[in-house]
C-alpha cells in the first residue's frame, strides 16, 4: 500500500507531530512512546536488556486515533524538510516545504510543544 505518493527524492527520516499522539493516553500505568508502542515501566533504566530479553507480553501495540492537527515532517535527500497533513479521510496531503539547505537533510524531529521542527543536515 502506498502511504505517500512518490516525491522524487529519498526520504531519510519521518517524524510525527507530537500533538497527534499525545492527546490522550487511556493507559496511565504505561509510558507512551511516539512510535505507537507502550513500554512497561517495570523495566528500570539501569537494567541491561535486549529485545529478546523482554517478554512478549510486557509490550503491547497501541494505536490512538489521528487528531485534527496531525502532521508529519519528512527529511529529504534534496535538502528540504516537507510537511504533510494527515487525516483519516485524505491520508497524507502536502502542506509546505521549509527552506532548502545545502546538503541532505538526514534527521528531523518536532519540539515537545510542537512549535518548532529541528533538522540535521550533511552541510
C-alpha positions as CSV (number, residue, x, y, z in Angstrom):
1,X,0.0,0.0,0.0
2,X,1.3,3.5,-0.9
3,X,1.1,5.8,2.0
4,X,2.9,8.9,0.5
5,X,2.9,9.5,-3.3
6,X,6.4,9.5,-4.7
7,X,8.1,12.9,-4.3
8,X,11.1,12.3,-6.4
9,X,13.7,12.2,-3.7
10,X,14.9,9.8,-1.0
11,X,13.4,10.2,2.4
12,X,15.8,9.9,5.3
13,X,13.5,10.2,8.3
14,X,9.9,10.9,9.2
15,X,8.6,12.5,12.5
16,X,5.0,12.6,13.6
17,X,3.7,15.9,15.1
18,X,3.7,15.3,18.9
19,X,0.2,16.5,19.3
20,X,-1.1,13.7,17.0
21,X,-0.2,11.1,19.6
22,X,-0.1,13.0,23.0
23,X,-3.8,14.0,23.0
24,X,-4.8,11.2,25.4
25,X,-3.4,8.0,26.8
26,X,-6.1,5.8,28.3
27,X,-3.4,3.5,29.9
28,X,-1.9,5.6,32.7
29,X,0.2,2.8,34.0
30,X,2.1,2.6,30.8
31,X,4.7,5.0,29.4
32,X,3.8,6.2,25.9
33,X,6.3,6.3,23.1
34,X,5.8,8.3,19.9
35,X,6.1,5.3,17.6
36,X,2.8,3.9,18.7
37,X,4.2,1.4,21.2
38,X,3.9,1.4,25.0
39,X,6.8,0.4,27.2
40,X,6.3,-1.4,30.5
41,X,7.5,0.9,33.3
42,X,8.8,-2.1,35.3
43,X,11.9,-2.2,33.1
44,X,14.4,0.0,35.0
45,X,16.7,2.3,33.1
46,X,19.6,0.5,34.8
47,X,18.6,-2.9,33.5
48,X,20.6,-4.2,30.6
49,X,18.1,-5.8,28.3
50,X,17.8,-6.6,24.7
51,X,14.6,-7.0,22.7
52,X,14.9,-10.8,23.1
53,X,15.2,-10.4,26.9
54,X,11.8,-8.5,27.1
55,X,8.9,-10.9,27.3
56,X,6.4,-10.6,24.5
57,X,3.5,-10.0,27.0
58,X,5.3,-7.0,28.6
59,X,4.9,-4.9,25.4
60,X,1.7,-4.2,23.5
61,X,0.9,-2.2,20.5
62,X,-1.4,0.7,21.0
63,X,-2.8,3.0,18.2
64,X,-4.5,6.2,19.0
65,X,-6.9,7.9,16.6
66,X,-5.5,10.6,14.4
67,X,-6.3,14.1,15.6
68,X,-7.4,17.0,13.5
69,X,-4.0,18.7,13.6
70,X,-1.9,15.6,12.8
71,X,1.2,16.4,10.7
72,X,4.3,14.6,9.5
73,X,7.7,16.2,8.9
74,X,9.9,14.4,6.3
75,X,13.7,14.8,6.0
76,X,14.6,14.6,2.3
77,X,17.7,13.9,0.3
78,X,17.3,17.2,-1.7
79,X,17.9,19.4,1.4
80,X,14.2,20.1,2.2
81,X,12.0,19.3,5.1
82,X,8.5,18.7,3.8
83,X,5.4,18.9,6.0
84,X,2.4,16.8,5.3
85,X,-1.0,16.9,7.0
86,X,-2.6,13.6,7.9
87,X,-6.3,12.8,8.0
88,X,-8.4,9.7,8.1
89,X,-10.3,10.7,5.0
90,X,-7.5,12.2,2.8
91,X,-4.4,10.3,4.1
92,X,-1.2,12.3,3.6
93,X,-1.6,15.7,1.9
94,X,1.3,18.0,1.1
95,X,1.3,21.2,3.3
96,X,4.6,23.0,2.7
97,X,8.4,22.8,2.5
98,X,10.9,24.5,4.7
99,X,13.7,26.4,3.1
100,X,16.3,24.2,1.4
101,X,19.8,23.7,2.9
102,X,23.0,23.0,1.0
103,X,23.3,19.3,1.9
104,X,21.0,16.4,2.6
105,X,18.5,16.6,5.5
106,X,19.3,13.4,7.4
107,X,17.2,13.8,10.5
108,X,14.1,15.6,11.6
109,X,12.1,15.9,14.9
110,X,9.5,18.1,16.5
111,X,10.0,20.0,19.7
112,X,7.9,18.6,22.6
113,X,5.5,21.5,22.3
114,X,5.2,21.0,18.5
115,X,6.0,24.7,17.8
116,X,9.4,24.0,16.2
117,X,11.0,21.5,13.9
118,X,14.6,20.6,14.3
119,X,16.5,19.1,11.4
120,X,20.1,17.9,10.9
121,X,21.8,18.0,7.6
122,X,25.1,17.0,5.9
123,X,26.2,20.5,5.1
